Structure formats: structure tokens, C-alpha cells
Amino acid sequence: MSARLFRARPARVVPAVILAILILVIAVALGWAAIAAIASAGSGSSALSDGVPGLSSLGEMTWGSAAIIAACVVIALLGLIFLIIGISPGAKRVIGYRMQTPEHIERFEVVLPTSALSGLAAAAADSVDGVSSVRAASNASSTNVTFSTPVRDNDEIRRDVDAAVTQRFDSIAFDRTPTVKVRAHRRQA
Amino acid sequence: MRRMAAGANRTGLIIVGLFLLVAGLAVLAISFGLAAAVAPGLTPDAALQPVAAVFALPFSAVIALVVALILAIIGIRWLAAQVPRKDSAKPLRMQEDARSGVTTVTANVVAAAVEDDLEATPEVVDAQAILRGTARRPELVLHLDVDERADIDSVIADVADRVTRNASQALGVPLSAVGVEVAIARSRQRKQRSVQL
């Protein structure tokens, strides 16, 4: 069986881009220093410290100096962060949909991204009377709906919104129907 | 639905992360005097002269230039890998026997036809299709933007029963895999679609 058609976990594009740019910056700095050293000495056999005056002062530092410790703490922390980002699977970004596979298809896979859940929930909540604006945020197992209303006694509206969103989700054959949480914000009209 | 370099990203992050973590912890171990038991010279009050001496070696500038070039190539290739790939099928060879002529169909043509077919469903606002695989084992990956009040079940049933059947008939073989991603179209403002009395 081949890999799934849709990637359920994040691809870690942003951290990878940051790290790739960091590598490029280091490469440019190192190349610059090397070219400066070669140019100043005028021969291919020159040492790197010829072009970078700071490198010779490095020899006077001790291992226990504060600058070295601070730099290494930062490096080790960065390493730990990259390692965790690389290993941890990350939040699921799609929710599965239950579907009979038709006979002309061998493998049928239907997914909804979590943003689609938010869109559906917001649309359902928006249709309730008394709601002035809606925000919804979702992960693969739950949706949080926050609506604002000018009505002071908004318990009933909250119940209506909960019912509308729950009914909307129940009408869709999710693998696992997401739970709905509704919060009301009172806003002066 | 386009493919990302998820595996490469995670592998790269883990390798670089491990390297930085181990290097940082190793130097910290020297700084706090923990390495003196293993290497007697490496006490916290020892100078970094041996490290600085490496940079003062002859030819170290040329070596640094080569290392910089290698790092630059790694960085650029990694960045280039972030561009999402469509991975469409190569032109499909549809003929029975190559001696009597070759019939090829490009994947984009089939994909465009499937997109048009998808958009014939009233609730589907926009659709994208990618055809992958081969003529004998085609795979379809579909992305639908449906209206927020659409009946999702009926849209998916329509895709399963009508659109994919048409595609399967056009290609003359069963589809080996079909993936559908259903998103909610949010291009239009709610106010523009409602009628106020």
C-alpha cells in the first residue's frame, strides 16, 4: 500500500526554511572571511585568521568564560528546539470522512482540513438569530466557536448556536465527529 | 494536495538539531570542568589557543572556502526543495500496440476535464485536480472548495458516483486511488450573499 494521499501532519516547512537560511548565512559569512583572508595575504596558502582579526583574540579566551558559555547554551537550546520540531509529529491538520468505496475505485480517501471545520461551524453559527459575528478555531477533534452578541441574556442564543453547529457536524459522516464548544461575548451594539 | 518535502525537512532538522545539541553540550561540559576527567588539559581556565591555532594553519582559508561552498549548496538545495511539487503523471500511453502508432494524453488535459466536471456540481465553487500514476494505474487527487452551506455528503457522493466514474470511463481503467480534500470556500463576504429586508 502506498503512502496516504494527504499528509495529516505538518511538513515543518517554516522551521526548515529558517534553518536553510541560517545555513546559507553561515556559508556566506565563512566564504567572505575566507576570501578576505586569501585577498589580504595574496596567496592560496594563507590562514583564515589573516583575514579575520577577531579569530586571534579567540585564543586568549578560556573555556569557562561567560561568552563561550552563553554561546553554547544558545547553540544547545537551538539544537534541542530543532530536534523536537523534527521528531514531534505535530497537530493533525485533517479530519477523516467515512465513505463507501465505489467499485470503480480501489482506494478512496476523503479528508477535510481543520480550517474547513471552522468554516462550517462559523457558517452554521452565523445563521442563528441574535449572533452578530462569529469566530471558530478547530483541531482534528474539537471546534471552539466564539460568537459576539449585543443581547445581555444570551444563554438561549448560546444553546441555539451549540445546537446549530452540532447538528451541522452530525449531518456530515466524519470518522469521528468533532466536539463543539461555544462561548459568547457580549458586545454593545 | 501538492507534495511537500516533509521527510527531508524532518531528517534535516533532526540531523542539524542533534549536531548543534551535542556540540553545545560538549563545549558546556568543558566549560564547567566536567571534561577534565576524560581529557586532562580541558579545564575551565584553559585557553582556547588550540582552537584558534586551527584557524592559523596554512591553507585554512581555502578549506573554509570549500566548506562555505558545501554549506551554501546544502542551504540552496534545501530551500529549493520547499517548493510544493505537483508530481503529475508523465504523458499517458493509451495505445494497445506501439507498432500501429502511439497515443499519448498529458495528465493536465485529464485533470482540466475532471476540474470542469467537478465544477458542474452546483455547490462546488472551485476545484483543482492532479492526475498521478500511470495509464494502467491512475490516481486522482482532488481539492474542492465547496459553499459553506453545501450538503457535504451529497457533494462527496456526487464526486464518488459521477465525477470519478466519468474519469475512470475516460481512462478506460478503474482508478487505483482517489483522494478528495474538501475545503470551505470563503471568498465572498457573508453580507454579499444575504438579502436584508
Interface residues (C-beta under 8 A of the other chain):
Chain A: S2 L5 F6 R7 R9 P10 A11 R12 V13 P15 A16 V17 L19 A20 I21 I23 L24 I26 A27 V28 L30 G31 A33 A34 I35 A37 I38 A41 G44 S45 S46 A47 L48 S49 D50 G51 V52 L55 S56 L58 G59 E60 M61 T62 W63 G64 S65 I68 I69 C72 V73 V74 I75 A76 L77 L78 G79 L80 I81 F82 L83 I84 I85 G86 I87 V94 Y97 M99 Q100 P102 E103 H104 I105 E106 R107 F108 E109 V110 V111 L112 P113 S115 A116 G119 L120 A122 A123 D126 S171 I172 A173
Chain B: M1 M4 A5 A6 A8 N9 R10 T11 G12 L13 I14 V16 G17 L18 F19 L20 L21 V22 A23 G24 L25 V27 L28 I30 S31 F32 G33 L42 T43 P44 D45 A46 A47 L48 Q49 V51 A52 A53 F55 A56 L57 P58 F59 S60 A61 V62 I63 A64 L65 V67 A68 L69 I70 L71 A72 I74 G75 I76 W78 L79 Q82 E139 V141 E148 R149 D151 I152 D153 I156 A160 D161 T164 R165 S168 P174 L175 S176 A177 V178 G179 V180 E181 V182 A183 I184 R186 R190
